[in-house]
């Protein structure tokens, strides 16, 4: 199947879902010409996020088909617009979740484009020219310069790709809640998956005492020995939870499945903060007593703005932080999707787009 869009002249090979079965198949479509403030990127790698799975299967009822997923994109610039001075041909760059915003509102002016009311996502959004955006399960992408970040030279483009979503999702709440400049403070991370394992690495890099909180006892050895977590709590173990009561300054909850917040709140010290970053399909029950009797706070966080994303990427380069990944070729996307649905990956799938027979523009 071939899709055409008026004024879009670059023919690109990609991989798309066409219905709620979520099956990903080859898809040829058009991208816009490189504008004066755009860069064109030959995609080398694209991470696979749970959001891709939900959108491919229309789990949230918001998908417009065909959908080309992918918002953890790394590659090399092959075209630069006349008004672009920040990037040059051959630069290693990344594109995350954002494709556009209004650029004028209070949030955009504060470099927090992720909270703009007119935010448009890398796939499934409506771009400034009225076209639907297509993501990184493709060989090439055209991006406005504001929504591109430079990749540190020392980080491999495959293992760094998930930082464009998972990395900034964990970094932003750490920065916004004062965790980066308080070494020795105690951070709990709920869930040891694609988000959680990066949270452990970031927390340790910034000198925090990191505790992993999980329902799976089988993850303890990996959390401690390979990722460097200081402590491990099994959330279903009443004795362990009681022993850790009022021991944490912060908690970042990465779990998207339904789960009780009350027992987790009891782990916070008086005045502690819990940050929710997991996207639960149903509202989570929030008991008032742990809040009232502990002056505790529950806040949410959604990725980060572009300035913050670049800061995160630079710090990951400085501390040599990457994601633990398993690479798959484009023809293995559907198998990886099935495994992703079962959380059968340590800890992120990354598609080797460059292994495709196509070389970008067709």
Secondary structure per residue as TSV (DSSP state, phi and psi in degrees):
chain	resnum	aa	ss	phi	psi
A	1	X	-	360.0	139.1
A	2	X	B	-122.1	131.4
A	3	X	-	-106.5	139.2
A	4	X	-	-125.1	145.0
A	5	X	-	-130.1	132.7
A	6	X	T	-53.0	138.0
A	7	X	T	71.2	3.5
A	8	X	E	-101.8	121.6
A	9	X	E	-117.7	-9.7
A	10	X	E	-95.6	118.0
A	11	X	E	-87.4	128.0
A	12	X	E	-129.2	144.5
A	13	X	E	-89.9	133.9
A	14	X	E	-146.0	-170.8
A	15	X	E	-136.9	126.6
A	16	X	E	-135.2	155.3
A	17	X	E	-96.4	140.1
A	18	X	-	-112.6	-10.9
A	19	X	S	-157.5	-179.9
A	20	X	T	-72.6	-2.1
A	21	X	T	-64.6	-24.7
A	22	X	-	78.0	2.6
A	23	X	-	-66.0	131.3
A	24	X	E	-98.3	127.1
A	25	X	E	-134.5	161.3
A	26	X	E	-57.6	146.2
A	27	X	E	-151.5	122.0
A	28	X	E	-102.4	130.1
A	29	X	E	-147.2	178.2
A	30	X	E	-108.9	140.7
A	31	X	E	-115.8	159.3
A	32	X	E	-69.8	160.5
A	33	X	-	-64.5	155.7
A	34	X	-	-71.5	114.7
A	35	X	-	-83.1	-179.5
A	36	X	T	-63.0	-29.8
A	37	X	T	-112.0	19.6
A	38	X	E	-105.1	161.8
A	39	X	E	-127.3	146.4
A	40	X	E	-103.6	131.9
A	41	X	E	-119.9	124.5
A	42	X	E	-77.5	119.0
A	43	X	E	-81.9	127.5
A	44	X	E	-96.9	-43.8
A	45	X	E	-140.4	152.3
A	46	X	E	-144.2	123.4
A	47	X	E	-71.0	156.8
A	48	X	E	-110.5	115.4
A	49	X	-	-102.5	154.0
A	50	X	H	-56.5	-29.6
A	51	X	H	-60.5	-35.6
A	52	X	H	-60.5	-44.2
A	53	X	H	-62.6	-46.8
A	54	X	H	-62.2	-41.6
A	55	X	H	-70.8	-39.5
A	56	X	H	-61.5	-34.6
A	57	X	T	-98.0	3.7
A	58	X	T	55.8	38.8
A	59	X	T	-63.1	-27.9
A	60	X	T	-100.3	1.0
A	61	X	S	70.2	22.6
A	62	X	-	-118.2	-2.3
A	63	X	-	-77.2	136.0
A	64	X	-	-106.2	120.5
A	65	X	S	-93.8	151.1
A	66	X	S	-72.8	148.3
A	67	X	B	-118.8	127.9
A	68	X	-	-101.7	103.3
A	69	X	-	-73.5	-178.0
A	70	X	-	112.2	112.0
A	71	X	-	-137.1	27.8
A	72	X	-	-128.2	75.4
A	73	X	E	-109.7	130.6
A	74	X	E	-130.4	148.7
A	75	X	E	-178.6	-158.3
A	76	X	E	-128.6	138.7
A	77	X	E	-71.9	129.5
A	78	X	E	-118.6	-4.3
A	79	X	E	-155.1	141.3
A	80	X	E	-131.3	130.7
A	81	X	-	-69.8	160.0
A	82	X	T	-62.9	-27.1
A	83	X	T	-99.1	14.9
A	84	X	-	-101.5	117.1
A	85	X	-	-113.7	-12.1
A	86	X	S	-77.2	-22.0
A	87	X	-	-132.2	160.3
A	88	X	-	-139.7	166.3
A	89	X	T	-56.2	135.8
A	90	X	T	90.7	-9.0
A	91	X	-	-63.2	139.5
A	92	X	E	-84.8	123.2
A	93	X	E	-137.8	170.4
A	94	X	E	-136.9	153.5
A	95	X	E	-128.9	130.5
A	96	X	-	-104.2	-135.4
A	97	X	S	-80.0	-17.3
A	98	X	E	-103.3	133.1
A	99	X	E	-108.9	-29.3
A	100	X	E	-165.6	159.7
A	101	X	-	-152.9	178.6
A	102	X	-	-72.6	-23.4
A	103	X	S	68.8	2.3
A	104	X	S	-119.7	-24.8
A	105	X	S	-74.2	174.9
A	106	X	H	-58.3	-40.7
A	107	X	H	-67.5	-43.3
A	108	X	H	-64.9	-40.2
A	109	X	H	-63.8	-27.2
A	110	X	T	-92.2	12.5
A	111	X	T	60.9	32.9
A	112	X	-	-120.9	57.6
A	113	X	G	-58.2	-24.8
A	114	X	G	-64.6	-15.9
A	115	X	G	-109.2	12.3
A	116	X	-	-68.7	138.6
A	117	X	T	-66.2	-20.9
A	118	X	T	-106.1	25.5
A	119	X	-	-59.1	138.8
A	120	X	E	-124.8	130.5
A	121	X	E	-86.2	163.3
A	122	X	T	-62.1	-28.1
A	123	X	T	-138.7	146.8
A	124	X	T	78.1	8.9
A	125	X	S	-100.2	178.4
A	126	X	B	-114.7	112.7
A	127	X	-	-74.9	170.9
A	128	X	T	-54.7	-30.7
A	129	X	T	-87.9	5.8
A	130	X	S	89.9	-2.3
A	131	X	-	-87.0	157.4
A	132	X	B	-80.0	136.4
A	133	X	-	-81.4	143.2
A	134	X	-	-118.9	141.6
A	135	X	-	-92.0	-154.6
A	136	X	S	-88.1	0.7
A	137	X	S	-77.8	62.4
A	138	X	B	-162.1	168.4
A	139	X	S	-89.5	-12.1
A	140	X	E	-157.3	149.9
A	141	X	E	-143.7	145.8
A	142	X	E	-107.9	125.6
A	143	X	E	-131.4	142.2
A	144	X	E	-64.7	142.0
A	145	X	G	-57.4	-28.9
A	146	X	G	-66.5	-24.6
A	147	X	G	-106.8	28.5
A	148	X	-	-124.0	141.4
A	149	X	E	-119.9	151.9
A	150	X	E	-83.1	137.9
A	151	X	-	-93.7	135.4
A	152	X	-	-59.8	139.5
A	153	X	T	-63.1	-28.9
A	154	X	T	-83.5	-7.3
A	155	X	S	-97.3	130.5
A	156	X	-	-66.9	139.8
A	157	X	H	-67.4	-24.4
A	158	X	H	-75.3	-52.6
A	159	X	H	-73.4	-17.0
A	160	X	H	-89.8	-16.9
A	161	X	G	-55.4	-46.4
A	162	X	G	-66.4	-12.5
A	163	X	G	-61.7	-25.4
A	164	X	G	-65.0	-18.1
A	165	X	T	-125.2	-61.8
A	166	X	H	-61.7	-41.1
A	167	X	H	-64.2	-50.1
A	168	X	H	-71.1	-29.5
A	169	X	H	-62.0	-34.8
A	170	X	H	-88.6	-34.8
A	171	X	H	-68.7	-43.4
A	172	X	H	-58.6	-49.8
A	173	X	H	-64.9	-29.1
A	174	X	H	-64.2	-44.6
A	175	X	H	-69.9	-47.2
A	176	X	H	-66.3	-23.3
A	177	X	T	-109.3	19.1
A	178	X	T	73.5	26.0
A	179	X	-	-85.9	-18.2
A	180	X	T	-76.4	-24.5
A	181	X	T	-117.4	28.9
A	182	X	-	-132.4	65.6
A	183	X	T	-57.9	142.1
A	184	X	T	97.5	-20.0
A	185	X	-	-65.5	158.0
A	186	X	E	-107.0	120.3
A	187	X	E	-113.7	129.1
A	188	X	E	-103.2	135.8
A	189	X	E	-117.9	118.6
A	190	X	E	-91.7	116.9
A	191	X	-	96.6	128.5
A	192	X	-	-117.3	75.8
A	193	X	S	-124.7	-145.9
A	194	X	H	-58.3	-41.5
A	195	X	H	-77.1	-49.7
A	196	X	H	-60.1	-40.7
A	197	X	H	-68.5	-31.6
A	198	X	H	-71.3	-36.8
A	199	X	H	-59.4	-39.9
A	200	X	H	-61.9	-46.5
A	201	X	H	-62.9	-44.1
A	202	X	H	-65.1	-45.3
A	203	X	H	-58.0	-44.4
A	204	X	H	-66.7	-37.0
A	205	X	H	-62.2	-31.0
A	206	X	T	-97.4	13.3
A	207	X	T	80.3	17.6
A	208	X	-	-84.4	153.7
A	209	X	E	-87.7	113.2
A	210	X	E	-106.7	127.7
A	211	X	E	-116.0	126.0
A	212	X	E	-90.9	132.8
A	213	X	E	-116.7	118.8
A	214	X	E	-145.3	157.2
A	215	X	S	-86.8	-9.5
A	216	X	-	-108.1	109.8
A	217	X	G	-66.9	-22.2
A	218	X	G	-67.7	-14.6
A	219	X	G	-90.6	-4.4
A	220	X	H	-63.1	-46.8
A	221	X	H	-61.5	-43.5
A	222	X	I	-65.7	-41.1
A	223	X	I	-60.7	-43.9
A	224	X	I	-78.3	-52.7
A	225	X	I	-79.3	-43.6
A	226	X	I	-90.4	-37.2
A	227	X	T	-97.5	-16.9
A	228	X	-	88.7	17.6
A	229	X	-	-62.6	145.4
A	230	X	S	-82.4	-35.5
A	231	X	E	-140.9	164.2
A	232	X	E	-143.8	128.7
A	233	X	E	-123.0	130.2
A	234	X	E	-87.2	115.1
A	235	X	T	-66.8	-18.7
A	236	X	T	-90.5	-2.7
A	237	X	-	-92.1	106.1
A	238	X	H	-60.1	-40.3
A	239	X	H	-64.8	-43.0
A	240	X	H	-65.5	-40.8
A	241	X	H	-64.8	-40.6
A	242	X	H	-67.2	-39.5
A	243	X	H	-65.1	-27.4
A	244	X	T	-95.5	6.4
A	245	X	T	-57.9	134.6
A	246	X	T	56.5	39.4
A	247	X	-	-109.9	-11.2
A	248	X	E	-113.9	142.4
A	249	X	E	-84.2	-35.5
A	250	X	E	-138.7	151.9
A	251	X	E	-134.4	133.5
A	252	X	E	-112.1	118.0
A	253	X	E	-99.8	111.6
A	254	X	-	-98.0	-2.0
A	255	X	-	-78.3	131.6
A	256	X	-	-99.7	-13.3
A	257	X	S	-77.7	160.7
A	258	X	-	-62.3	129.5
A	259	X	-	-159.7	152.7
A	260	X	-	-75.9	136.8
A	261	X	S	-92.2	-24.7
A	262	X	H	-54.3	-52.9
A	263	X	H	-60.8	-33.5
A	264	X	H	-68.9	-40.5
A	265	X	H	-60.8	-32.7
A	266	X	T	-67.4	-16.0
A	267	X	T	-76.7	-18.1
A	268	X	E	-79.3	144.5
A	269	X	E	-67.7	169.3
A	270	X	E	-59.6	128.0
A	271	X	E	84.9	4.9
A	272	X	E	-72.1	165.2
A	273	X	E	-126.4	131.5
A	274	X	E	-108.5	131.1
A	275	X	E	-112.4	125.9
A	276	X	E	-95.1	123.9
A	277	X	-	-123.0	-13.1
A	278	X	S	-76.4	144.1
A	279	X	-	-98.0	94.4
A	280	X	-	-79.2	137.8
A	281	X	S	-71.9	-27.3
A	282	X	S	-121.2	153.6
A	283	X	-	-58.0	139.4
A	284	X	-	-90.3	134.5
A	285	X	-	-66.9	131.8
A	286	X	-	-121.4	98.9
A	287	X	-	-71.1	144.2
A	288	X	S	-83.3	-30.4
A	289	X	H	-58.4	-47.7
A	290	X	H	-61.5	-27.3
A	291	X	H	-74.7	-48.9
A	292	X	H	-66.1	-43.2
A	293	X	T	-85.0	-2.6
A	294	X	T	-129.1	6.1
A	295	X	T	46.4	43.2
A	296	X	-	-93.3	157.8
A	297	X	E	-122.3	144.3
A	298	X	E	-122.7	122.2
A	299	X	E	-130.2	164.4
A	300	X	E	-113.4	163.7
A	301	X	-	-151.3	137.7
A	302	X	-	-126.0	110.3
A	303	X	-	34.2	-131.0
A	304	X	-	-166.7	166.9
A	305	X	-	-74.3	174.9
A	306	X	H	-69.7	-37.3
A	307	X	H	-62.8	-42.5
A	308	X	H	-67.6	-36.8
A	309	X	H	-64.2	-40.5
A	310	X	H	-66.4	-38.9
A	311	X	H	-60.9	-45.1
A	312	X	H	-58.4	-46.0
A	313	X	H	-64.6	-40.7
A	314	X	H	-63.9	-41.1
A	315	X	H	-68.2	-35.9
A	316	X	H	-64.0	-37.0
A	317	X	H	-64.1	-42.9
A	318	X	H	-62.4	-40.7
A	319	X	H	-98.7	5.0
A	320	X	T	56.3	47.0
A	321	X	-	-96.4	125.0
A	322	X	-	-134.2	174.8
A	323	X	-	-90.8	150.9
A	324	X	-	-83.2	121.0
A	325	X	E	-130.7	164.7
A	326	X	E	-129.5	119.5
A	327	X	E	-85.9	145.0
A	328	X	E	-133.0	151.8
A	329	X	-	-84.2	160.7
A	330	X	G	-52.9	-35.5
A	331	X	G	-71.0	-9.1
A	332	X	G	-102.4	10.4
A	333	X	H	-60.5	-45.0
A	334	X	H	-66.0	-39.6
A	335	X	H	-63.0	-41.6
A	336	X	H	-64.5	-37.7
A	337	X	H	-60.2	-43.0
A	338	X	H	-63.6	-41.8
A	339	X	H	-68.3	-36.6
A	340	X	H	-61.4	-39.3
A	341	X	H	-62.1	-27.0
A	342	X	T	-97.5	6.4
A	343	X	T	57.8	32.4
A	344	X	-	-94.2	65.0
A	345	X	S	-159.5	142.3
A	346	X	S	-121.0	97.7
A	347	X	S	-125.2	-3.0
A	348	X	E	-146.9	134.3
A	349	X	E	-81.5	141.6
A	350	X	E	-131.4	127.7
A	351	X	E	-83.6	128.1
A	352	X	E	-83.2	82.4
A	353	X	G	-62.9	-35.9
A	354	X	G	-64.1	-18.2
A	355	X	G	-77.2	-9.4
A	356	X	S	-66.4	151.2
A	357	X	S	-66.5	-22.8
A	358	X	-	-81.4	155.1
A	359	X	-	-118.4	30.5
A	360	X	S	115.2	-108.5
A	361	X	B	-79.7	133.7
A	362	X	-	-85.7	360.0
